[in-house]
Amino acid sequence: MQAINIKKLSKTYEDGTQALTEVDLSVAVGDFAALLGVNGAGKTTTIGILTGLVKKTSGQVSVFGFDLDSQLEKVKEQIGVVPQEMNFNIFENVIDIVVNQAGYYGIPRKTALAKAEEILKKLNLWDKRHAKGRELSGGMKRRLMIARALIHEPRLLILDEPTAGVDVELRRGMWDYLQELNTGGVTILLTTHYLEEVEQLCKNASVINKGSIILSDSVRNLMSTVESEVYLVNIESTENLKNWNHQDVTVKDENTLEISVHKDHSVTEALKLLEERGVIAISIRPKSNRMEELFLNAVKQ
């Protein structure tokens, strides 16, 4: 059984916009999967259909074997959603925002309070339980939305840009918590523009473009198709590189080189090549990660 099973899903809006065209997408139980695409590619429409907020034009959708058309309430019970936009009552207390959400699923208040305490502590929000939603920082609001989505213990967690606007330290903490949830059996579907998250967290990834899935495979297999990575190397001077042409080395300015490293070679080999020319690297950093290269190449086609 698949956590998500989508077959030939299409959506045409009333104004004639074709948002999805016969999308096939499967997410296995226990997977941590990514759905990637540029703005307007069809990610939000797909999530909207999965959660019952958008009506599909045609196709079949099931969640843990429950059919979207005939068992919508069962489908909703399986899913926790963290939308891209903040959509809670900013004048309510944090604890009430989470506990009131449990009421929609018929969870007794006493049970909900105990569960809310557990989740808020794990997300480092317990000390803010009596604060109003509007008093929280952007990162805290994101974590609050995750807490609210988890209160009914869903089997599937859908995260739409969950770390947008969150600083690096908080983002890493959220990564750890999401990995803990996934290890504990929660299936996760993630959309993000931070593609290093996909590389770090996800087992499988699909790329949607112009309403159709154009790539779908394990992250490992997808990344193995990237032929090279590009690095920016900071050096003291390009003096020793005058009249030296190398297809994999580009001089960006007097202190910066751009080096392309083929997947069959290493960064160390590239630095040794520079050393032989009397050029010593002061620092080196990726220009972009492999997932970004893969994604950009895919959507260009």
C-alpha positions in Angstrom: 0.0 0.0 0.0 1.2 3.5 -0.9 0.8 6.5 1.4 0.0 8.6 -1.6 -1.2 7.1 -4.9 -2.0 9.5 -7.7 -2.9 8.4 -11.2 -3.6 10.6 -14.3 -4.5 13.6 -12.1 -5.6 16.6 -14.1 -6.9 20.0 -13.0 -8.2 22.8 -15.2 -9.5 25.9 -13.5 -12.6 27.8 -14.5 -10.5 30.4 -16.4 -9.1 27.7 -18.6 -5.7 27.4 -16.8 -4.4 23.8 -17.1 -2.6 23.4 -13.7 -2.1 19.6 -13.9 -1.9 17.2 -16.8 -2.2 13.5 -16.1 0.1 13.5 -13.1 1.3 10.2 -11.7 2.8 10.3 -8.3 3.4 7.6 -5.6 4.9 8.0 -2.2 5.6 4.8 -0.2 4.5 4.4 3.4 7.4 5.7 5.6 9.0 7.7 2.9 10.4 11.2 3.2 9.7 12.5 -0.3 10.1 15.8 -2.0 7.9 17.4 -4.6 9.9 20.1 -6.4 9.0 22.8 -8.9 9.2 26.4 -9.7 6.4 28.7 -8.6 3.3 27.9 -10.7 4.5 24.4 -11.6 1.6 22.6 -9.9 2.8 21.8 -6.4 0.2 23.8 -4.5 -2.6 22.5 -6.7 -1.5 18.9 -6.1 -1.4 19.5 -2.4 -4.8 21.3 -2.5 -6.3 18.3 -4.2 -4.7 15.8 -1.8 -6.2 17.7 1.2 -9.6 18.2 -0.3 -9.3 22.0 -0.7 -9.2 21.9 -4.5 -11.5 19.8 -6.7 -9.8 17.7 -9.3 -10.9 17.7 -12.9 -10.1 14.0 -13.5 -7.8 11.2 -12.2 -7.6 9.0 -9.2 -6.2 9.9 -5.7 -5.9 7.7 -2.7 -4.1 8.1 0.7 -3.2 5.0 2.6 -5.8 3.2 0.4 -8.6 5.6 1.1 -10.2 7.0 -2.0 -10.4 10.8 -2.2 -13.8 10.7 -4.0 -15.7 8.3 -1.8 -13.8 8.5 1.5 -12.8 12.1 1.8 -13.1 12.3 5.6 -10.9 9.3 6.1 -8.3 10.8 3.8 -8.4 14.0 5.9 -7.8 12.0 9.1 -4.6 10.6 7.7 -3.1 14.0 6.8 -1.5 16.9 8.7 -0.7 19.9 6.6 1.7 22.8 7.2 0.8 25.3 4.5 3.0 28.0 3.1 0.9 30.8 4.4 0.3 31.5 8.1 -3.4 30.6 8.7 -4.0 30.5 12.4 -5.8 33.0 14.7 -3.0 35.4 15.7 -5.0 36.6 18.7 -5.3 33.1 20.3 -2.7 31.7 22.7 -0.3 29.1 21.3 -1.7 26.3 23.5 -5.3 27.1 22.4 -4.3 27.1 18.7 -3.0 23.6 19.0 -5.7 22.2 21.3 -8.6 23.7 19.3 -7.3 22.0 16.2 -7.6 18.7 18.0 -11.3 19.4 18.6 -11.9 19.2 14.8 -10.9 15.5 15.0 -13.0 14.8 18.1 -10.0 14.4 20.4 -11.0 15.0 24.1 -9.5 18.2 25.5 -7.6 16.4 28.3 -6.0 14.1 25.8 -5.3 17.1 23.5 -3.6 19.1 26.3 -1.3 16.3 27.1 -0.4 15.7 23.5 0.1 19.5 22.9 2.5 19.7 25.8 4.6 16.9 24.3 4.7 18.4 20.8 5.3 22.0 22.0 8.2 20.9 24.2 9.8 19.0 21.3 9.5 22.1 19.1 10.8 24.4 21.9 7.6 26.3 22.1 6.3 25.2 25.6 7.6 28.4 27.2 5.5 30.4 24.8 2.3 28.4 25.3 0.5 31.4 26.8 1.8 33.9 24.2 -0.5 35.2 21.5 0.3 33.9 18.0 1.0 37.5 16.8 3.8 37.8 19.5 5.9 34.9 18.0 8.8 35.3 15.7 8.6 34.0 12.2 10.5 30.8 13.1 8.2 30.2 16.1 5.1 30.7 13.9 6.4 28.0 11.5 7.0 25.6 14.4 3.6 26.3 15.8 2.0 25.3 12.4 3.9 22.1 12.5 2.6 21.5 16.1 -0.9 22.1 15.0 -0.6 19.8 12.1 0.6 17.0 14.3 -1.9 17.2 17.1 -4.2 14.4 15.7 -1.2 12.1 15.0 -1.5 12.0 11.2 0.2 9.2 9.3 1.1 11.7 6.5 2.6 15.1 7.1 2.6 17.5 4.1 5.0 20.4 4.4 4.7 23.3 2.0 7.9 25.5 2.3 8.1 24.8 6.1 11.4 26.6 6.6 10.8 29.7 4.5 12.1 32.7 6.5 13.6 30.6 9.2 17.2 31.2 10.3 19.9 28.6 9.8 20.0 27.4 13.4 16.2 27.0 13.7 16.1 25.3 10.3 18.6 22.7 11.4 16.6 22.1 14.5 13.5 21.6 12.5 15.4 19.2 10.2 16.3 17.1 13.3 12.7 17.0 14.4 11.3 16.0 11.0 13.8 13.2 10.7 12.8 12.0 14.2 9.1 12.0 13.1 10.0 10.1 9.9 12.0 7.5 11.8 9.0 7.1 14.1 6.8 6.1 11.1 5.3 9.4 9.8 5.4 9.6 6.0 6.5 13.1 4.9 5.9 15.0 1.6 8.0 18.2 1.4 8.0 21.1 -1.0 10.9 23.5 -0.6 13.1 26.0 -2.5 16.0 25.1 -0.2 17.3 22.2 -2.2 20.0 21.4 0.3 17.1 20.2 2.5 16.1 17.6 -0.2 19.7 16.4 -0.3 19.9 16.1 3.5 16.5 14.8 4.4 14.7 13.1 1.5 14.9 9.5 0.2 13.0 10.2 -3.0 12.1 13.3 -5.1 9.9 14.2 -8.0 10.1 17.3 -10.1 6.9 18.9 -11.5 7.1 21.4 -14.3 4.2 23.0 -16.2 1.7 20.6 -14.5 3.5 17.4 -15.3 6.0 15.2 -13.5 9.3 15.3 -15.4 11.6 13.4 -13.0 10.9 10.9 -10.2 13.5 8.7 -8.5 15.5 8.2 -5.4 17.6 11.3 -4.4 20.7 9.1 -4.7 20.0 8.0 -8.2 19.0 11.5 -9.3 22.2 13.1 -7.9 24.3 10.5 -9.6 23.2 11.9 -13.0 24.8 15.3 -12.2 28.0 15.2 -14.3 29.9 18.0 -12.4 29.8 20.4 -9.5 30.9 24.0 -9.6 33.0 25.6 -6.8 34.1 29.1 -6.1 37.7 29.3 -4.9 39.1 32.4 -3.2 42.9 32.9 -3.9 45.4 35.7 -3.2 46.1 36.5 -6.8 45.5 35.3 -10.4 49.0 36.4 -11.4 50.3 32.8 -12.0 47.3 32.0 -14.1 48.1 34.5 -16.9 48.2 32.9 -20.3 46.9 29.6 -18.9 43.7 28.2 -20.3 41.9 25.3 -18.7 38.4 24.2 -19.7 37.4 23.6 -16.1 38.8 26.8 -14.6 37.3 30.3 -15.1 38.8 33.5 -13.6 35.8 35.5 -12.1 38.0 38.4 -10.7 41.5 38.9 -9.4 40.7 36.9 -6.2 38.1 34.4 -7.3 38.1 31.3 -9.6 35.2 29.1 -10.7 36.2 25.5 -11.0 34.1 22.7 -12.5 34.8 19.3 -10.9 33.5 16.2 -12.8 31.8 13.6 -10.7 34.6 11.1 -11.4 37.2 13.5 -9.9 37.6 15.2 -6.6 38.0 18.8 -5.3 41.4 17.8 -4.0 42.6 17.0 -7.5 41.4 20.4 -8.7 43.2 22.2 -5.9 46.4 20.2 -6.7 46.1 21.4 -10.3 46.1 25.0 -9.1 49.0 24.3 -6.7 51.1 23.1 -9.6 50.6 26.6 -11.1 51.7 28.2 -7.8 48.2 29.2 -6.9 47.1 28.5 -3.3 43.5 28.4 -2.3 42.4 30.4 0.7 38.9 29.2 0.8 36.5 27.1 -1.3 32.7 26.8 -1.4 30.1 25.2 -3.7 28.5 27.6 -6.1 25.4 25.5 -5.9 24.7 22.0 -4.7 24.1 19.0 -6.9 20.3 19.0 -6.3 20.2 22.6 -7.5 22.1 21.7 -10.7 19.8 18.7 -11.3 16.7 20.8 -10.8 17.8 23.7 -12.9 18.8 21.5 -15.8 15.5 19.6 -15.6 13.2 22.7 -15.7 15.2 24.2 -18.6 14.4 21.4 -20.9 
